[in-house]
Amino acid sequence: MNFRFSARTLVLIAMILLMLWLLLWLGFLTHADRQQRILWLLLALLPLAIVGYFLWHDHKGSFAWCGFMALGYFAQGVTVTLTSKSDAGSGAVEVFLSLLLFAAASAALRARR
């Protein structure tokens, strides 16, 4: 069995990890009511799902959009880490996963050149 690891695979793995973390954090670990959790999950996961669709079908500009989008999740994670003592660890995990996604998207763009 020949396993070939590519930058596209790393981007998909990083995106899935970020989606799973946001689902766990915003869906179950937060202290909000049900309607707020649903709204936060929708706003957090919808952009990842849209870009993930284009990544899955290997569209040309999807890696660049993934990198831009990762910067938004990075900014949100930094904001949560610096402003909330109770969610600082959760924000730090989001910062790490968004940086992983950005680095993977950058590597995929470089590999395509």
N, C-alpha and C positions, 0 to 999 in steps of 0.2 A: 504494500500500500504506500503510495507516494503522496505525502501531505505537503501541499504548497501553500505557504503563508504569504499573503499579499497585504499591501497597505490598505486595500479596500476591505479586506477581512478585519483588519485592526480597527478601521473606522466603524464598521458595523458592530463589532464587539463593544467598542467604547460607547457607541450610541445606545445600544441595548442596556449596558450597565448603567448609564445615566438615566435612562427611562425607568429601569427597575428601582433605582434609588429614589427618584422623584415619586414613583408610585408608592413605595414604602413610606417615605418621609411625609409627603403631603396627604397620602390616603389613610395612613394608620397611626403614625407617630405624633401628629400634630394635635393640638388641643382645641380644635375648631368644631363647629357643628357640621352636620352632614352636608348641607347645601354649600357652605363655604369650601369644604374639602372637594366637592365635586367641581365647583368652579375653578379652584386652584389647579386641580388635576387636568381639567380641560385646557386651561391656559398654558400650563407647563408642558403637557404631552402632545398637544396638537401640532406645534411647529416641528417637533422631533419626528412625529409620524409622517408629516408631509415630506420633509427632507429625506426621511428614511425610505419612503416609497421611491423617490428618484434615485437614491443611492442603490437600492436593491435592483433597479432596472438599469443601472450603470449609465446614467445620463451625464453629459459632459460637464455641466456647471455645478453639479450637486456637491462636489468636494469643496468648492469655494463657498457655496452657501452654507455648508456644514461648518466651515471655519468661522464665518461671520456669526452664525447662530451660537456657536460655542462661546464666543466672547460675551454674548448677552447672558448666558447661564453663569459664566465666570463672574460678571459684574453683580448678578443677583446673589451668588454665593458669598462674595466678598462683603456685600452689604449686610447679609444676614449674620455672617461671622463677626463683623465689627459692631453691630448694633444690638444683637440679642444674646444675652448670656445663656439662656436656656437652649437655644438652637445653634450655638456657635460650632459645636461638633458636626452637626448636620450640614451647616453651611460650608465647613471645611471639606467635607466629603464631596460636596457639589463642586467646590473649587478644583479639587484634585481631578474629578471625573471630567469636568469641562476642559481642563488643561490637557488631559489625555486625548480627548476628542479633537481639540485644536491641533495638537501635535500629529495625531494620526491623519487628519485631513490635510495638513501641510505636507506630510510625507507622501500621501497619495497624489497630491498635485505635482510634487517633484518627480515622482515615479512615472507620471503620465507624459512628462516633457520629453 
